[in-house]
Structures are given as C-alpha cells and as structure tokens.
Amino acid sequence: MIDSHFTRLTTEQQELVRASMQAMETAYNPYSRFFVGCALRLSDGTIITGSNVENAAYGSTICAERMTIGRANAMGRRDIVAMAVMGRGENFLPNEAKITGPCGSCRQMIYEASQIAGADIEMLLAVPQLTRTIVTSIEQLLPLPFGPVELGVDISRYRP
C-alpha cells in the first residue's frame, strides 16, 4: 500500500482518478448526502464509471463500486485491471485528507471480479482535493479473502 500525492501517479492512474471524481458528482444521495464515484479500467483501456444510488429502503442502496462492476458486466466486460474510488460528504472541508475506501460488501464484489478477471485489481483511493491517493490492490484491501475459487467453482466460462 502506497500513500502518494496525485501528481506522482502515472497518466493512466490520474485519468482514472479524475473519472471517479466526475462520476462522484452524479450520485443520487438524498438520505446520506455522501457522494461516491468509481471508475474502472478494462484491459483494453476502456473506462467505465458509476456512482452511489440510494433508496428509501436503505438496504436497496447500491454503492458506486458495485454499480460500476454491474455496468461493466452488462456490457459483457469482466476484464477489470484497475479501479479508482473517491468520496466526500455534502460539506467537506477544502483541506480534508480523509480517504474513502470500499465498504466490506464492495470489497467482496471487487475480489470476485478480480478472480474472474485473473488479476489482482489495482485500487486507487483518492481525496477530492487530489492531494492524497492510496495505491493498493484488492488483495491488500481484503486479506484472507473468500471467493469462487475457494469454493472450487469453475469460473473459466466467465473469464474475458
């Protein structure tokens, strides 16, 4: 896990972080007023974005990360190699350096997506001020994971 400044990221990493920032502003969040944006990169460089969508039945809320994986899947794409996540409250402080990471359910979804993609998905967790970015991977964010491979499921037909 590397704690870095945005300017030290590669051009591709910066592009993905900026895409998550744009997606964050599309959040539907009338209850929490918390904005989360996600952008994932596919093996061919394609970027897919998503944001959180809340619901009055709170359990029906969809996190940005799961929304984005779902969008990719609906396009027939499961070859995810990287993902950027950014979040902020409605009235965040301009110099706030608090990282928003994926919740436990999202980490599980990302881990399963990584097994299907056959890659330890690179994770970029950034603050909206672009002063701080954590560069890590899903296997670092979810130690001792449990997924389809651990269940003995043949996922080869789902691989890209």
N, C-alpha and C positions, 0 to 999 in steps of 0.2 A: 504494500500500500504506500503510495507516494502522495504527499501533500505538496501541491505545487501552485504556482501562480499561473493564471490563464495564458500569459504571454510565453510561457515555457512549453506549452503544448504544441504538438505538430499542427500543421494547417488542417489536416483531416479531423483531428480532435477538436480544434477550435470551431470548425464548421458544424460539428455535431452538437457541441455545447450551445452554440448560437441557435441552432434549430430547436433545441429543447426550450430555450428562452422564449422563442416566438410561440411555440406550442403552449407554453405555460399561460400565456395571456388569453387563450381560448377556453380556459377552464370554466365549467359550469359548477359553481360552488356557493349556492345561496345559503347554506347552513354553516359551513366551517369558515367560509371566506378565505380558504387556504388554496393557493394556486400551485399546481404541479404540472410540469411539462416533461415530456420524454421524447427522445429521438433515438432511433436505432439505425445502424448502418448494416446493410446486407453485404454479402461477399463481393458483389459487383459494384459497390459504392453507393447504391440507391439508399436514400434516407427516407424513413417513414416516421411520422410524428403522431403524438396523441397527448391528450390532457385528461385530467380527472373530471369525472361526470358524477355529481352527487344526486341523491334521490331522497325524497321524504321518508321512504322506508330505508333507513340508513344502511342496512345490510345489502341493499341493491346498488350501492355506490360502486363505481368502477374506478380503480386507481389508474393513473396515467400510464404506468408501465404495462399493466395488463391490457389496457385499451390499445396500446401501440403494438404489442405482440399479437393481439387479436386482429388488428388491421393488416399486419403482415401476413398472418395465416389466411385471412380472407382473400388475399392476393395470391395465395398459393406459394408464399415465400416463408421458408423456415431456416434460411442460411444466415442467421444473425451473427455478426462478429463483434459489434460494439454497441453500447447504449449509453446515452447521457441523460441525467435526471437533474432537474432544477425545481426548487420550490420556494415559496415565500408566503407570508401572511399578507392580509389586506393592507396593513400599515407597517410594513417592515422598515427598520431603521436603515438609512443610507449606508452606514458603515458596518452593518451586521455581517458577521462571517460564519453564520450557522449553516452547516451543510444539511440538506435534506436527503436522506437515503431511502431506498425502497423499504416498504413495510415487510413483515415476515411472509405474508401471502405472495407478495410480488417477488421476493427473493426466491421462493419455491418455484413460481412460474418461470422466472428467468433461468433458474438452474435446469429445469426440464427442457426449456428451449435450447440451452447450451448442449445438453446431451443429444438432442435431435440434430442440432447444427454440427455436432462433433467438434466444438470449440469452446474453450473457457472464455466466455464473453467478457470483453474489456468493459469496465464500468467507469464512467466519468461523472462525478458528483460535484456540481459547481454551485456557487452562490450567484445571485443575480447581478451583483456588482462586478463580477468577473475578476475578483481579487484572490479567490481561493478555489482550487479544484483538487479533489482527491481522485487519483488514478489507481484503480484496483481491478479486481475481476470478481465474477460471481462466486467462484470457488473460495475466494478470500472472504467475501461477504456472508457466505453461508457455509461455515465449516461443518464437517461431518454430515453432508447432505444425503438426502434420500430421494431417489427418482426412479424412472422406469428401468434403468439399467440394474439398479439394486434389486428391483422386483423380478429381474430376469425377463423383462418384456423385450421382444424383438422389435426395435424401433427403426430397423433399416428401411422399411417401406415408407416411413415418414421423413426420411432424410432428404435433403435437397439433391 
